[in-house]
Amino acid sequence: MRRFALLCALLLCLLPLAPSRADDPPTATPSPNALTNSVTYWDVGIALSYPAAWQTPLFTNGQLLLAAEPRAVLEGKIEQPVVALRLIEPTAEFDLPKGSDFVEIAINVNLTAGDSLIVRESGKVTLAGLDAGFAEVENPERKLYGQTFVALLPDGRYIALSGISPSDQWANFVMVFFEMRRSARLVSARDVTAPPLSDESVIIEAGKLQLKMPQGWRAEPLTADGRLMAYRAPESLPYAEGGLANGAQLVLAALENLAPADGTFRQKALRLMDLPDTAPLREERIDGRPTLHYEEFAPISQQHIASLLIERGNGRYVLIRWSSPLMFYTAYQPLFRGLVQSLRFLD
């Protein structure tokens, strides 16, 4: 104890003294449940806040997962609270008649659904300013408890927001989930602003080309040899499957040794883009090179996808795929066109 007291005295002598005021607020440790983080699911059109201690959101299987360890949920382990937001199709997924009550839909989509499901409470509420229904359920067999809220978006799509936890954690989690639901808000194309293109070009050695990228975007090699690269903003988290992202993304592939025996330019494009023979491909030229261009608006993923195959010559090609949520289309189209127009080959 004497040694500790002497150490404290020494530190007080070394540290500068700061004036103290009675009205200075005490320093508080942030609560791990404080909703200081936020995420926007652009394909759905909903933004919401989540706890500071939770990990980076996970986009998988057409849904947004929020949790302290979201990947554990994919392994079938629900040992901590988890929140899921996704689009649903009540008729196709649950064989419910069109126009079914929100509450009935909520019971069917609840994450704890199973043979031992017990509905503890249900009723009408609001979600992101929309009329909604909810169901609070318990699964004694799996020792889980949860709530699901269902609403109809202005564009006619249904959304489901679910919160679930082990039964013995529900009392502590229910208020956190309540605040998360209350933070939910609708977003639209008016909330989207595209970044400007960088003044400097990025050189991509594998494809022997250079082009200008949007400011703030980062490169992610998808293969060790750098022949497949993805470019996007740090906040545009990639989806776990499907090759898309929660935001605009550019994927570039450098292809070599495609022989004439592999088919015509159009046949190669259809195969590489995974399109049917009847797909409409637009012919154009990029930096003087023959190019085939295909665009689609995917109704399921709610993304605009543009694919371009550029012939470099001697069996060499560059495949570019641009994707972005439909809400980004108006704001990001000039950016995409400027990016393509900046492309220059180095050979």
C-alpha positions in Angstrom: 0.0 0.0 0.0 2.8 2.4 0.8 4.5 1.8 -2.5 1.1 2.5 -4.3 0.7 5.7 -2.4 4.2 6.9 -3.3 3.6 6.0 -7.0 0.4 8.1 -7.0 2.2 11.0 -5.3 4.9 10.8 -8.0 2.4 10.9 -10.8 0.6 13.9 -9.3 3.9 15.7 -9.3 4.6 14.9 -13.0 1.2 15.7 -14.3 0.1 19.3 -15.0 -2.7 20.4 -12.7 -5.9 21.4 -14.5 -8.5 23.7 -13.0 -11.6 21.9 -11.6 -15.1 23.3 -11.8 -18.1 22.0 -10.0 -20.2 22.2 -13.1 -17.8 20.1 -15.2 -19.8 17.0 -16.4 -18.5 13.7 -15.3 -16.8 11.5 -17.9 -19.1 8.5 -18.6 -18.3 5.2 -20.3 -20.5 4.8 -23.4 -23.0 2.0 -23.0 -22.4 -0.9 -25.3 -26.1 -0.8 -26.1 -26.1 2.8 -27.1 -27.3 3.1 -30.7 -24.3 5.1 -32.0 -23.9 3.1 -35.2 -26.2 3.3 -38.2 -26.7 1.4 -41.5 -28.8 2.0 -44.6 -30.1 -1.0 -46.5 -30.4 0.6 -49.9 -32.1 -2.3 -51.8 -34.9 -2.1 -49.2 -34.9 1.6 -48.6 -34.7 1.6 -44.8 -32.1 3.1 -42.4 -31.8 2.2 -38.7 -29.4 2.5 -35.8 -27.8 -0.4 -33.9 -25.6 -0.8 -30.7 -22.0 0.4 -30.5 -20.7 -3.0 -29.4 -22.2 -4.9 -32.4 -20.1 -6.0 -35.4 -20.2 -4.7 -38.9 -23.5 -5.4 -40.5 -23.7 -8.6 -42.6 -25.7 -8.7 -45.9 -26.6 -12.3 -46.8 -29.4 -14.3 -48.4 -31.3 -11.2 -49.2 -31.3 -9.8 -45.7 -29.4 -7.5 -43.4 -28.2 -9.2 -40.1 -27.2 -7.1 -37.1 -25.7 -8.7 -34.0 -22.6 -8.9 -31.8 -21.5 -11.9 -33.9 -23.8 -12.0 -37.0 -21.9 -14.8 -38.7 -22.7 -17.1 -35.8 -26.4 -16.8 -36.8 -25.6 -18.4 -40.2 -24.3 -21.5 -38.4 -27.7 -21.8 -36.7 -26.4 -20.5 -33.3 -28.6 -17.9 -31.7 -26.8 -17.4 -28.4 -27.0 -13.6 -28.4 -29.6 -11.1 -29.7 -29.9 -10.6 -33.4 -31.9 -8.3 -35.7 -32.8 -9.1 -39.3 -34.3 -6.8 -42.0 -35.5 -8.2 -45.3 -38.0 -8.0 -48.1 -40.7 -10.7 -48.1 -43.3 -12.1 -50.5 -46.2 -13.3 -48.3 -47.9 -15.1 -51.1 -44.9 -16.9 -52.6 -43.1 -17.6 -49.4 -45.9 -18.4 -47.0 -48.8 -19.3 -49.3 -50.8 -16.5 -47.7 -53.6 -14.8 -49.8 -53.0 -11.4 -51.2 -54.0 -8.6 -48.8 -53.4 -10.7 -45.7 -53.3 -8.9 -42.4 -49.9 -7.6 -41.3 -50.1 -9.5 -38.0 -50.8 -12.8 -39.8 -47.8 -12.2 -42.0 -45.6 -11.3 -39.0 -46.4 -14.6 -37.3 -45.4 -16.5 -40.4 -42.0 -14.7 -40.9 -40.9 -14.6 -37.3 -37.4 -15.9 -36.9 -38.4 -18.2 -34.0 -41.1 -20.0 -36.1 -41.4 -23.7 -35.4 -43.6 -26.5 -34.2 -43.6 -25.2 -30.6 -44.2 -21.5 -31.5 -46.4 -19.7 -29.0 -47.8 -16.2 -29.9 -47.6 -14.1 -26.7 -48.8 -10.8 -28.1 -49.8 -9.2 -31.5 -51.3 -6.1 -32.8 -51.1 -3.0 -34.9 -48.1 -0.6 -34.7 -45.9 1.6 -37.0 -42.6 1.0 -38.5 -40.6 3.8 -40.2 -43.7 5.8 -40.2 -45.7 3.1 -42.0 -48.7 1.1 -40.8 -47.4 -2.2 -39.5 -48.4 -5.3 -37.6 -46.3 -7.2 -35.1 -46.2 -10.6 -33.4 -44.3 -11.4 -30.2 -43.6 -15.1 -30.0 -41.8 -17.7 -27.9 -40.2 -20.9 -28.8 -39.9 -23.0 -25.6 -38.2 -25.9 -27.5 -35.3 -23.7 -28.6 -35.5 -21.3 -25.6 -35.9 -18.3 -27.9 -38.1 -15.2 -27.7 -38.7 -12.6 -30.4 -40.7 -10.0 -32.2 -41.4 -9.4 -35.9 -42.8 -6.2 -37.5 -44.2 -6.3 -41.0 -45.1 -3.2 -43.2 -45.8 -2.4 -46.8 -43.4 0.0 -48.5 -44.7 2.9 -50.6 -43.6 0.9 -53.8 -45.8 -2.1 -52.8 -43.0 -4.4 -51.4 -43.3 -6.0 -48.0 -40.6 -5.7 -45.4 -40.0 -7.6 -42.1 -37.9 -6.4 -39.2 -37.3 -9.2 -36.7 -35.5 -9.2 -33.3 -34.7 -12.5 -31.5 -32.7 -13.5 -28.5 -32.4 -16.4 -26.1 -35.3 -16.3 -23.7 -33.1 -15.5 -20.7 -31.7 -12.4 -22.5 -35.0 -11.0 -23.8 -35.8 -8.7 -20.8 -32.5 -6.9 -21.4 -32.8 -6.9 -25.2 -36.4 -5.8 -25.7 -35.7 -2.2 -25.0 -32.7 -2.1 -27.3 -34.8 -3.6 -30.1 -37.6 -1.1 -29.3 -35.2 1.8 -29.8 -33.8 0.2 -33.0 -37.3 -0.1 -34.4 -38.0 3.5 -33.4 -34.9 4.7 -35.2 -36.0 3.1 -38.5 -36.7 5.5 -41.3 -37.5 5.5 -45.0 -34.8 6.6 -47.5 -35.2 7.5 -51.1 -33.2 8.5 -54.2 -33.3 12.1 -52.8 -30.9 10.9 -50.0 -28.3 9.7 -52.5 -25.3 11.8 -53.6 -22.6 10.5 -55.9 -19.0 11.3 -55.3 -16.9 13.1 -58.0 -14.4 11.2 -60.1 -10.8 11.5 -58.9 -8.5 13.7 -60.9 -5.9 11.0 -61.1 -6.3 7.7 -63.0 -5.9 4.3 -61.5 -3.6 2.0 -63.4 -4.7 -1.7 -63.6 -1.7 -3.7 -64.7 -3.5 -7.0 -65.3 -5.8 -5.4 -67.9 -3.1 -2.9 -69.2 -5.5 0.0 -68.7 -6.1 3.1 -66.7 -9.3 4.8 -65.6 -10.6 7.4 -63.1 -12.3 6.0 -60.0 -14.8 7.9 -57.7 -13.1 9.7 -54.9 -12.8 7.7 -51.7 -13.3 4.3 -53.4 -11.0 1.4 -52.5 -9.7 -1.6 -54.4 -10.2 -5.1 -53.3 -8.4 -7.9 -55.1 -10.7 -10.9 -55.6 -8.0 -13.2 -56.9 -4.3 -13.4 -55.9 -3.1 -12.5 -59.4 -5.1 -9.2 -59.5 -7.0 -10.2 -62.6 -10.3 -9.8 -60.8 -10.7 -6.6 -58.8 -13.6 -4.9 -57.1 -13.8 -1.1 -56.4 -16.3 0.5 -54.1 -16.7 3.0 -51.2 -15.8 1.7 -47.7 -19.4 2.0 -46.5 -20.7 -0.1 -49.5 -20.4 -3.4 -47.8 -20.3 -6.4 -50.2 -23.1 -9.0 -50.1 -22.0 -12.5 -48.9 -23.3 -13.9 -52.2 -24.3 -12.8 -55.6 -21.3 -10.4 -56.2 -23.3 -7.3 -55.4 -22.8 -4.7 -52.7 -24.9 -2.4 -50.5 -24.0 0.5 -52.7 -22.3 1.2 -56.1 -19.6 -1.2 -57.1 -17.3 -1.8 -60.1 -15.8 -5.2 -60.8 -13.1 -5.6 -63.5 -11.8 -8.9 -64.9 -8.8 -9.2 -67.2 -9.3 -12.3 -69.4 -6.7 -14.0 -71.5 -6.4 -16.7 -74.2 -10.0 -16.8 -75.4 -9.5 -18.5 -78.7 -11.6 -18.1 -81.9 -12.8 -21.6 -81.2 -14.6 -20.3 -78.1 -17.1 -18.6 -80.5 -17.9 -15.2 -81.9 -17.4 -12.0 -79.9 -21.2 -12.0 -79.1 -21.2 -15.7 -78.1 -18.2 -15.1 -75.7 -20.1 -12.1 -74.2 -23.3 -14.0 -73.7 -21.4 -16.8 -72.0 -19.2 -14.6 -69.8 -22.2 -12.4 -68.8 -24.4 -15.6 -68.2 -27.1 -14.3 -70.6 -29.5 -16.1 -72.9 -28.9 -16.1 -76.7 -31.7 -13.6 -77.2 -30.3 -11.0 -74.8 -30.0 -7.5 -76.4 -26.3 -6.5 -76.6 -25.5 -2.9 -77.6 -22.4 -2.4 -79.8 -20.1 0.5 -79.0 -16.4 1.4 -78.8 -14.4 2.3 -75.8 -11.0 3.8 -76.4 -11.4 2.6 -80.0 -11.9 -1.1 -78.9 -15.0 -3.1 -79.9 -17.4 -3.4 -76.9 -20.6 -5.2 -76.2 -22.8 -3.6 -73.5 -25.7 -5.1 -71.6 -27.9 -3.5 -69.0 -30.6 -4.8 -66.7 -32.8 -3.6 -63.8 -33.0 -6.7 -61.6 -36.4 -6.7 -59.8 -35.4 -9.2 -57.1 -32.1 -7.6 -56.1 -33.4 -4.1 -56.8 -30.1 -3.2 -58.5 -29.1 -1.7 -61.8 -26.4 -3.9 -63.4 -24.4 -2.9 -66.5 -21.9 -5.4 -68.1 -19.4 -4.5 -70.8 -17.0 -6.8 -72.6 -14.1 -5.0 -74.3 -12.0 -6.8 -76.9 -8.3 -5.9 -76.6 -7.1 -8.2 -79.4 -5.2 -11.5 -79.6 -7.7 -13.4 -77.4 -7.5 -10.8 -74.6 -10.6 -9.1 -73.2 -11.7 -6.9 -70.3 -15.0 -7.6 -68.6 -16.5 -4.7 -66.5 -19.6 -5.1 -64.3 -21.1 -2.0 -62.7 -23.9 -2.5 -60.1 -25.8 -0.1 -57.9 -29.1 -0.1 -56.0 -31.9 1.3 -58.1 -32.1 4.3 -55.7 -28.6 5.2 -56.9 -29.5 5.2 -60.6 -30.2 8.9 -61.2 -27.4 10.2 -59.1 -24.8 7.7 -60.2 -25.4 7.4 -64.0 -23.3 10.4 -64.8 -20.5 9.0 -62.6 -20.7 5.6 -64.4 -20.6 7.3 -67.8 -17.6 9.4 -66.8 -15.8 6.4 -65.4 -16.2 4.5 -68.7 -15.3 7.4 -70.8 -12.0 7.9 -68.8 -10.8 4.3 -69.6 -7.6 4.2 -71.7 -5.6 1.1 -72.7 -1.9 1.1 -72.2 -1.0 -1.3 -75.0 
